[in-house]
Amino acid sequence: MTTFNAPDGTRLAYHLLGSGEPLLVLPGGPMRASAYLGDLGGLSAHRQLVLLDLRGTGASAEPADPATYRCDRQVEDVEALRAHLGLEQVDLLAHSAGGDLALLYAARYPERVRSLTLVTARGRAVGVPFTDEERAEARALRAGEPWYSAACTAFEAVASDTATDADWEAITPFYYGRWDAAASAHAAADEEQTNYDAGDLYPAEGAFDPPATLAAIAGLKARVLLLAGELDGGPRPQVAARMAELFPSAELVVQPGAGHFPWLDDPEFFTRTVAAFLASA
C-alpha cells in the first residue's frame, strides 16, 4: 500500500499488484474498498494494477468534509493520483458505479486518458439509466437456478421497502453469473468493505450533468471498451450498447454467462478480453 494527498489534504491509498505498464483501477460499490476487485481475474499478469481506495474506504482516510464523497468532487482525487504516479496519460479501468467517476474524469481531463475500460459500468454521468423492466429481464434469465424462487420472493420485499437482512442476502446470487463458494465469500465481504454513508452521498444532487459530460466526451480520442455481463441486471448489456454509441471509438463485448463481477465468473475470458484491448489501445 502507498499513499498520497488529495488536493484537499485527505490522505488516499492505492495498492499495486503485478508489474508492467500501470492500469489505474477505480472501484464501484459505490464506495467499496478496492480489495473486492482482487487481481481482476489474473489481469495483474499483464499489467500493473493501481487499485485506488476512494476516500473513506479501505486504507484511505475519511475527508473532513463529507460532501466531498460526491462523485464529481472525487475527480480531482483521480487526477492527483495520475500526477503522483508521474504519468502523462493513463489507461483507466472502472467497475460498476466507478464508471461514473471514470466518465467524469474523461470529460474533465480528456487529454490524460489513453484508454478507458468500463466493466459492467453505470452511466448516470452520461444520462443512460437502466430500468426496473431491464432488471426483471435479467432476473428471468436465472429461472433455472435452485435459489431462484426464494430470491424472487425476497426481491419483492426489497421492491416494497419491507426487506429484512435475510431478504437482501437472498437476492445476492442475482449479481453473480455462477453462485458458488467463491461468489458467496466475495459477497460476504461487501458489508465490511463498503462505506454506505459515503455511498449515499456519491450520487447526490449536482453530481451529474449529462449534457455537459456528453459534450466533453464527444471528441474523446481515447479508445473505449465496454464489457457487459450477459446475465447482469444492473446494467444490462443493452445499456452498455447505448453507452458505446456515445463515444467516437468504442468496442462492446458481452461476456457469456457473466453477472456483475465478470472476472469471477470466467477469469480467462475476462483477462483475455481486457488484456487484448489494452495491448491494442
Buried (B, 14 or more C-beta within 10 A) or exposed (E): EEEBEBEBEBBBBBBEBBEEEBBBBBBBBBBBBBBBBBBBBBBBEBBBBBBBBBBBBBBBBBBEEBEBBBBBBBBBBBBBBBEBBEBEEBBBBBBBBBBBBBBBBBBBBBEBBBBBBBBBBBBBBBBBEBEEEBBEEBBEBBEEEEBBEBBBEBBEBBEEEEBEEEBBBBBBBBBBBBBEEEBEEBBEEBEEBBBEEBBEBBBBEEBBBBEEBBEBBEEBEBBBBBBBBBBBBBBBBBBBBBBBEBBEEBBBBBBEEBBBBBBBBBBEBBBBBBBEBBEEB
